[in-house]
Amino acid sequence: MEEDAAVQGHRTYTGTTPEGEAAVGRIAIWAASVEDNLVELCARLINSDNREAGYAVTVNMSASSVIQLARKLVTDSNKVSEKDKTEVLAMLTEAKAALEQRNKILHGRVGELMFEGKTTFFHRRRKGPVPVGQNPGWHSTSLGLEELDKIGARLFDVSEDLWGYVYLPPD
């Protein structure tokens, strides 16, 4: 019986429904796919014949740093058409925005209460140390199931677009 209480404890205080938990899980799944496809994009841009060099360059980089690198690589490339540059830069802008939405959810603290079917996620706006005596700058975002699903769908779309550019032959 003790084991059941432990399982229920970690499920009871999530501040969302099982459907909300599943939506957050899909956000995590598709965000990881976006990050993987960003690495694949950089690896392709660094050396399309041997991606190992690209993997070595990006191995310990944050998603934000990989996006910055991809922007530089695609902008400076003489092998990428102007049309593709425009499209890839738009994909990178969308990836950055979608991953920032993800951060507020996956790197936030989930509130214990639901208001109007929404879960509140608390997150810090500013990274780094906070001066002594100052508030760390916590902010909140309240999202319902439909809004969480839209974020998951956005990440899925970004992942698919990046995958298509990396793996499908050009038109």
C-alpha positions as CSV (number, residue, x, y, z in Angstrom):
1,M,0.0,0.0,0.0
2,E,2.9,2.4,0.7
3,E,4.1,2.1,-2.9
4,D,0.7,3.1,-4.2
5,A,0.8,6.3,-2.0
6,A,4.2,7.2,-3.4
7,V,3.0,6.8,-7.0
8,Q,-0.1,8.8,-6.3
9,G,1.9,11.6,-4.6
10,H,3.9,12.4,-7.6
11,R,0.8,12.3,-9.8
12,T,-1.5,14.2,-7.5
13,Y,0.4,17.4,-7.2
14,T,1.2,18.2,-10.8
15,G,-1.4,21.0,-11.1
16,T,-2.8,19.6,-14.3
17,T,-5.0,16.8,-15.6
18,P,-3.6,13.5,-17.1
19,E,-4.4,15.1,-20.5
20,G,-2.3,18.1,-19.6
21,E,0.5,15.9,-18.5
22,A,0.4,14.1,-21.8
23,A,0.4,17.4,-23.7
24,V,3.5,18.5,-21.7
25,G,5.1,15.2,-22.6
26,R,4.5,15.8,-26.2
27,I,6.1,19.2,-25.9
28,A,9.2,17.5,-24.5
29,I,9.2,14.9,-27.2
30,W,8.9,17.3,-30.1
31,A,11.3,19.8,-28.6
32,A,13.9,17.1,-28.4
33,S,13.3,16.3,-32.0
34,V,13.7,20.0,-32.9
35,E,17.0,20.1,-31.1
36,D,18.2,16.9,-32.8
37,N,17.3,18.3,-36.2
38,L,19.1,21.5,-35.5
39,V,22.3,19.5,-34.8
40,E,21.7,17.5,-38.0
41,L,21.3,20.8,-39.9
42,C,24.6,22.2,-38.5
43,A,26.4,18.9,-39.2
44,R,25.1,19.0,-42.8
45,L,26.2,22.6,-43.3
46,I,29.6,22.0,-41.8
47,N,30.3,18.9,-43.9
48,S,27.5,17.2,-45.8
49,D,29.7,14.2,-46.7
50,N,30.9,13.5,-43.2
51,R,28.6,14.8,-40.4
52,E,31.0,13.6,-37.6
53,A,32.7,17.0,-37.7
54,G,29.4,18.7,-37.2
55,Y,28.5,16.5,-34.3
56,A,31.8,17.2,-32.7
57,V,31.3,20.9,-33.0
58,T,27.8,20.9,-31.5
59,V,28.2,18.2,-28.9
60,N,28.0,20.4,-25.8
61,M,26.1,23.4,-27.3
62,S,22.8,24.6,-26.0
63,A,19.9,24.8,-28.5
64,S,20.2,28.5,-28.6
65,S,23.9,28.3,-29.5
66,V,23.2,25.6,-32.2
67,I,20.6,28.0,-33.7
68,Q,23.1,30.8,-33.7
69,L,25.7,28.6,-35.4
70,A,23.2,27.4,-38.0
71,R,22.3,31.0,-38.8
72,K,26.0,31.8,-39.4
73,L,26.6,28.7,-41.4
74,V,23.6,29.1,-43.7
75,T,24.2,32.9,-44.1
76,D,27.9,32.4,-45.0
77,S,27.4,29.3,-47.2
78,N,28.0,29.6,-50.9
79,K,26.4,26.2,-51.4
80,V,22.9,27.2,-50.1
81,S,20.7,29.1,-52.6
82,E,19.2,32.4,-51.6
83,K,15.7,30.9,-51.6
84,D,16.9,28.1,-49.2
85,K,18.8,30.7,-47.0
86,T,15.5,32.6,-46.6
87,E,13.6,29.4,-45.8
88,V,16.1,28.0,-43.4
89,L,16.5,31.4,-41.6
90,A,12.7,31.5,-41.2
91,M,12.8,27.9,-39.8
92,L,15.5,28.9,-37.3
93,T,13.5,31.9,-36.2
94,E,10.5,29.7,-35.6
95,A,12.6,27.0,-33.8
96,K,14.0,29.7,-31.4
97,A,10.5,31.0,-30.7
98,A,9.0,27.5,-30.2
99,L,11.9,26.4,-27.9
100,E,11.5,29.6,-25.9
101,Q,7.8,28.6,-25.3
102,R,8.9,25.1,-24.4
103,N,11.4,26.5,-21.9
104,K,8.6,28.3,-19.9
105,I,6.9,25.0,-19.5
106,L,9.6,22.4,-19.2
107,H,12.0,24.6,-17.2
108,G,9.3,26.1,-15.1
109,R,7.7,25.2,-11.8
110,V,4.2,23.9,-12.2
111,G,1.6,25.6,-10.0
112,E,-0.5,23.5,-7.7
113,L,-3.8,25.0,-8.6
114,M,-5.8,25.1,-11.8
115,F,-7.9,28.1,-12.7
116,E,-10.5,27.7,-15.5
117,G,-8.8,24.4,-16.6
118,K,-5.4,26.1,-16.9
119,T,-2.1,25.1,-15.4
120,T,0.2,27.9,-14.2
121,F,3.9,27.5,-15.0
122,F,6.3,29.8,-13.1
123,H,9.5,30.6,-14.8
124,R,12.4,33.0,-14.4
125,R,12.7,35.7,-17.0
126,R,16.3,36.6,-16.4
127,K,19.1,34.0,-16.2
128,G,22.1,34.2,-14.0
129,P,22.7,35.4,-10.5
130,V,20.3,37.8,-8.8
131,P,21.8,40.7,-6.8
132,V,21.4,40.2,-3.0
133,G,18.0,41.3,-1.8
134,Q,16.3,41.2,-5.2
135,N,13.6,39.0,-6.4
136,P,14.7,36.4,-9.0
137,G,12.1,37.8,-11.4
138,W,9.6,35.0,-11.4
139,H,6.8,35.2,-14.0
140,S,3.9,33.0,-14.7
141,T,2.2,31.6,-17.8
142,S,-1.2,29.9,-17.5
143,L,-2.0,27.5,-20.2
144,G,-5.0,25.1,-20.9
145,L,-4.9,21.8,-22.8
146,E,-5.6,23.4,-26.1
147,E,-2.8,25.9,-25.7
148,L,-0.3,23.2,-24.6
149,D,-1.3,21.1,-27.6
150,K,-0.7,24.1,-29.9
151,I,2.8,24.4,-28.5
152,G,3.4,20.7,-29.1
153,A,2.0,21.0,-32.7
154,R,4.3,24.0,-33.3
155,L,7.3,22.1,-32.2
156,F,6.2,19.1,-34.3
157,D,5.9,21.4,-37.4
158,V,9.3,23.0,-36.8
159,S,10.9,19.5,-36.4
160,E,9.3,18.3,-39.6
161,D,10.4,21.4,-41.6
162,L,14.0,21.0,-40.3
163,W,14.0,17.3,-41.0
164,G,12.7,17.9,-44.5
165,Y,15.5,20.4,-45.3
166,V,18.2,18.1,-43.9
167,Y,17.1,14.8,-45.4
168,L,14.9,15.4,-48.5
169,P,16.4,16.2,-51.8
170,P,16.0,19.8,-53.0
171,D,13.2,20.6,-55.5
